[in-house]
């Protein structure tokens, strides 16, 4: 860790020289090289789990591929037996198995064979007892996530099978209170519970007294390892999630590899590592109803009190289709984020709103810093290639900080409304945003920015025109134009 800290200091210091130093280009190249050496160092810290070569087949414990019969007890018994015997793989064979909440234990790999599907129940009774969870960055007691682990280590979900959350416009999704997801006036929804939980967080109510579940309509996340370490999620396909898909919370050493997430419900974020450290997301496919990858660190008081940033994340070789953003940081980011690296990405959809999206507010606070993105090929997007928005939520008393962002080799064939869109505070400008060796075509507004400091464009063309210093309105106070 000392090596990473020293490398980051070396990578950050040249930012102060960008404007005044005559050899800025050379310094900037050194900065990029040093930053990606940090990424290489982080990679060596991410430990994948290993498992004993023992198999525990769920049908041996009574699981049935009759998809009308619950196999929850059998699956969890197989996991417990595997765990108590020192670990191994719990095998889901070919077939469709209906289940409620699955709770992983240390040294267990939940492995779905080819042709296997876990179909999750729509009955809320199958997600009891309530567990300690995070819901949109706020801690509470709520329905169990569909797949959950608390305080475990050396765990995995692998295989070529399908995880089907079984949500649609008749089940789970209407709780969002949006008509496009099946809700109608007079139907139950989450709005009262969200307001109540937000106030309880603000008031510092102990987590064990923030009890939700029945009558509150807070949808559970799909996969949520909590306070766990050495986690692997690989090769599975995830569909029809009730809520967020992959949401490791307060975890360390997380690998998400070769995973496909295809789900278009409300808040169906693809992968949301939250307050987690040493995370690798690689060779994944996202086609989602919300952000494809959204890095988080807790909401408001919960994020600030726990104080665990999202740090040391590598995202690479992924493809993004529909979504509110490709690579997103926020908005539940009160614990901060640092050392985020994204490279070798493909994005292409008229329903993809942004490429790189940073969303926060003075209600959230937190420091977002040292964000590096390179080698991104984009066919189309809707709103902005690069967005920094410090007014995502209503204002509060905790000024956010956003600084040290480098985007390199970004190539966009058909842009949307904006090329670069910055909406910051005068007292907390977006600092040291650099875009290098990039080309963005087909946008309506090349750059709209109000309060920035040290923003620079080096060999960047937008709509076929090389961006010059005169094009950068870094001291303007243009009103943020919502798309």
N, C-alpha and C positions, 0 to 999 in steps of 0.2 A: 504493500500500500504506500510505503514511503516513496517508492519509485514513481508511482502514478502521481502522487502529490507534487513531486519535484518536476516531472514532465509537464504537468498542467501549469505550474508557475512559469516554466519556460515558454509554454505555448501562449499564455495570456499576456505576458509582459510586452511583447512587440505591438499589441494593439494600441498602446499609448503613443506609439511612434508613427501611426499611420498617416496622420495629417502633416506633421512637421518634418519628418525625416526625408532627406533627399533620396535615400536608398530604400524607399518604402516597398518597392516591388520585391526586392531581394528579401527584405525582412518578412514580407507577407508569405513568400514561398517557404521560408524557414518555419514560419508559424504553422502553415498547413502541414508540413512534414512532421513537425513535433507533435501536433495534435493527433495525427493518425498513428503515430508511435504509441500514444496513450491508448488508443483503441486496441492496438496489438497487445499491449500489456494487460488491458482489461480481459481480453479474450482468454489469456492464460489463467485467469482467476476463476472462470466459470466452470464449475465441477459438475459433470453429468453423473446421475446416479448409476450404480451398477447393481445387479440383482443375482441372487443365487439361481442356479439352473434347476429350479423346481416349479412344476406347474400345478395349479389348483383350478380345475375346470368347474365352472359355475353349475353345470348340469349335474355334477356329482353331489351338489349340495341342495338340489331340488329346483333349480331354475328351469323354467319351461319356455320353449319357443312359441307356445300358444300366446299370442300377443294380447289376449284378453285377460291373462292371469298375471298377477304381480309376482315378480321375482326379486323384489327388494331384499327380503330376508335372506334368501339363498346367496345373493351376490355379496352382501355384507358379511355373512358367515364365512364365505370363501376368503374374503379379504382378512378377516380376523384369524382364520386358521393359518393363512400364509404368513401373516405378521408374527404370530406366536411361534411358528416353526422356523423363524429366522429370515423369512422373506423369500421372494420368488415372483412368479407371474400368475396372476389370476386371469384365466382364459375365458373370453366370451366367444363361443364358437359360432359358426354360421347359423343365422336365424335372427328373428326379431324378438327381443326380450323387453317386456314392459317393466318399468321400475320406478320407484320413487328415489329419494335422496340416497346417494352412494357416498360413504365416508371412507376415504383412503387412510391407510396406516403406514407407518415407517417400513421401508424396505419392500414395498409392494408395487408391482407394475401391473396396472389394469390394461390388459392387452386384448384388443378386438381383432379377431381373425378376419380374413377376407370374407365378405358376405355377412358379417355380423352387424347388427344394429341394436343399440340401446335406445329404446323409445320411452321417453319420460312421461310419467303420469301427469294428468291435468288436475288431479285431486289434491287440494292443498293439505289434506290430512297426511299425505305421503311425504311431506316435507317438515314433519314434526318429529321430535321436539324442536322448539326454536333454538337457534345457535347464535353465538356472537359473530357478527358479520359487519361488513361495511356496505352501506347503500349510498351510492353517489358520494363517496368520501366521508360519510358520517357513520359512526359506530352505533350499533343497536342490536337488540335481540329480535330476530326475524326468522321467517321460514328459512330452512337450510338451502344453501345453493344446491343445484342439481348434483354436482360432484364437489365435495368439500373435504378439506383437511385442515386440522388445527394443531399447530405445534408438532408437526411431523417432519421427518427428513428422509431423503432417498425414496422419492415417490415418482411414479410416471403414469401417463396414459399414452398408449402406443397402439400401432396397428392400422390396417387399411380399412377398418370398419367405420360406421357412421354413428355419430351422437346426434340424436334427433330430440330437440327440446319440445316438440309437439305444440308449439304456440302458433296462434293464428288470430284472425279478427274475431273469433268467437271465444278464444281462450287466452288468458294472460294479457294480450296486447290491449284490449279495451280499457284496462286499468289506467292506461296513460291519459285517458280523457281527451283523446283526439278522434274526431269523427272518421278520419281516413283509416283508423285502425279498429273500427267496429264499434266505437263508443257512441251512445246516443243520450240525449238529455234524460236525466233521471237514473242513469246506470251508475253503479258503484265505480269509484275511481280513487287514485292515490293522492289527490291534491290536499285534502285535509291532513293526511298523515305526513306528507312532506313538510308542510308548514309547521306542524307540531314537532317533528323531529329536528328541524332547523332551529326552532326556539329552544328545545332541550339541549342541543349542542351549545348554543349561545349561553344558556344559563348554567352550563356545567353539570347537568344532571348525570349521575353515575350511569355507566353503560347498562348495568344490570337492571336499572329502572327505566330504561328506554325500551319498553316491551311493545312489539308490534305483532305481526302475524294476522290472525283472523280479524276481519273488520277494518283492516288498515290498507290492504291492497297495494303493498310494496312488492313488486315482482322480484323473485330471487335471481341472482346471477347464475350463469350456467356452470362455469368451473371457477372455484375460488379456493386455492390453497392460501391459508392464513397463518402468518407467523411460522413459516416452514422454510426448509432449505433443501438444496440439491433436487431440483424438480425438472422433469422432462415431459413435454407434451409433443408427440411426434406422429406424423403420417395420417392422423384421423381427419375425417370431414365432419364439420359441425354445422347443423342447419336448425332453423326454426327456434331460435333462442327466445325465452321470455324477456330477457333483459341483456346486460353485458355478457359477452361470451367468455373470454379468458381474462381473469382478474386476480392475479397473484397480489396479495396484500401483505406488506411487511415481510417479504420473503427475500432470500438471498440465494444466488446461483440458480437462475431460471433459464431453461432453454426451450424455445418453441420452434419446432423445425418441421418443414414439409406439411404444414397444417393448412387445410382449406376451410374458410369460413364463408358460408353463403346464407345470408339471412337478412330480411328487409323489414323487420319490425321496428317499433320505436325503441330508441336507445340500444340498438343492436350493435354496439361497438364491437370491433373484431377482437382486439387484444389490448387490455388496459393494465399494464403493470403499475402498481400503486405503492408508493413508499417502499419500493424494492430496489435491491442493489445487485449489480452484476447480472445483467439480463441480455440474452441473445435471442433475437427473433430472425430466423433465416429461412429462405426458400418457401415462403408462405404465400397464400392467395387469399385476398379479401374482397368480398363483394357484399356490402353491408348497408343497413338502414341508418347508420350513424358513422362516427369516425372509424376509419380502418384500424389505425393504431393510435391510441391516446394515452400518453404518459401522465400519471397523476401522483399526488402525494397528500391527499386528504383535503377536506373542505373546511374552511374557516377555522373555528377554534380547535376542532379535532386535529386538523393538519398542523396547526401551529403548536399545540400543546404536546403532541407526540413528537413533532419535530424531526421526522424521518424523511429526508428528500428522496426523490427518485434519482438514482445516480448510477453511472457506469452502464449505459445501455448501448448495445450495438444492434442495428437493424440493417439487414442486407439481403439482396437478391430476392426481393419480394415483389409481388404484382398487386396493384390496387385497381379495382374497377369503381363501382358506385360507392359513395360515402360522403360524409360531410367534410372529411379531410383525409389526406393520405397519411402523413406524419403529423401528429397533433400533440401539443403539450398543453395541458389544462383541461377544463377550467378548474377542477378540484386540485389545486396545485399549491396550497397554502404552506406545505412543508418544503417547497422549492424543488428544483430540478437542475442537475449539472452533469456534464460529461455525457452528452447524448450524441451518438454517431449514427448516421444513416447513409448508406451507399448502395449503388448498383440496383436502382429501383425502376420499375415500369408502372406508369399510371396512364389510364386512358378511359375516360367516360364523360359524356356530357352531363352526367349526374354525379360527377366528383366535384365537389365545391372548391376545394383548395388543395394545393400540393403540400406546402409546409404551413401549419396553422399554430400560432401561439395565442391562447385565449386565457385571459385572467382579468382581475379587477382589483380595486382597492377594498373590496369586501374580502377578497381572498388573501392578498399580500403574497409574500414569498419571493425568493430570488430564482430566476430562470437564467442560467448562464452556461456558456461553453457548449454551444449547439453546432454541430458540423454535419453538413449534407453535401454529398458529391455524386456525380454520375447518375443523373436522373433523367430518364426519357419519358416525355409526356405527350400523348396524342392530343387529348382535349381535357379541359376542366371548365368549371362554370364561373367561379367568382374571382379568386386571386391565386397567383402562383406562390407568393410569399405574403403572409398576413400576420401582423402583430396587432392584437386588439386588447387594450387594457380596460375596455369598457364593456366586457362581455356580460357582466352582472351589474346590478345597482352599486353605486359607490359606497364606500365605508371608510374606515379609519386606518387601513393597513396598506400603505402604498406598495404596489408591486415593483420589482426591478427586473428588467429584461436587458441582457447584455451579452456581447461576444457571440455573434451568430455568423457563420460563414456558409454560404451556398456556392458550390463550385460545379461547373459542367452540368448546368441545368438546361435542357433543350426542350422547348415546347413548340409543337407544330400548330396548335390552334388554341389560343388562350381564350379567357373569358372576359369578364368586365374589367379587371385590373391586372396589371403585371405585379406591382408591389404596392401593398396597402398597409400603412402604419397609422394607428390611432393610439397615441400615448399621452401622458400627462406632461405639462410644462415642467413640473417639479420632479418628474421621473421619466426623462426621455428614453426612447429605445436607443441603446448605446452599441456602437461598433457592429452594425449590420453590414456585412460585406457580401457582395455578389460578384463572382469571378468567372470569366470565360464561359459566359452563358448566352443563350439566344432564346427569346420569347417572341412568338409571332401571334398576330391576330387578336390583340387586346384592344379594348375601347379606351382605357385610361392607362398609360404606361406606368406612371408613378403617382400615387397620392399619399402624402405623408405630412404629418404636422410636427410633432416634437421628436427630433432625433439628434444624436450626437455621434460624430465620427462615422456616419454612414458613407460607404464608398462603393462604387461600381467600377470594376476593372475588366476591360474588354467584354462589355455586355452590350448586346443589341436587343432593342425592343421594337417590333414592327419594322425591322430592317434598318433602324437608325442607331448608331453607336451612342450610348448614354454618356453625356458629358457632365461636368460639374454644374453647369448652368441648368441642366435638367433636374437636378436633385433639389427639391424644394424643402431643404432640411429645417429651415426656420419659419416656414409658413404655418399658419394656424387654420388650415383648411378643415372645414367641418367634415367629420367622418360620414361618408356616404354609404348608407346601408344598401346592400344589394337586394 
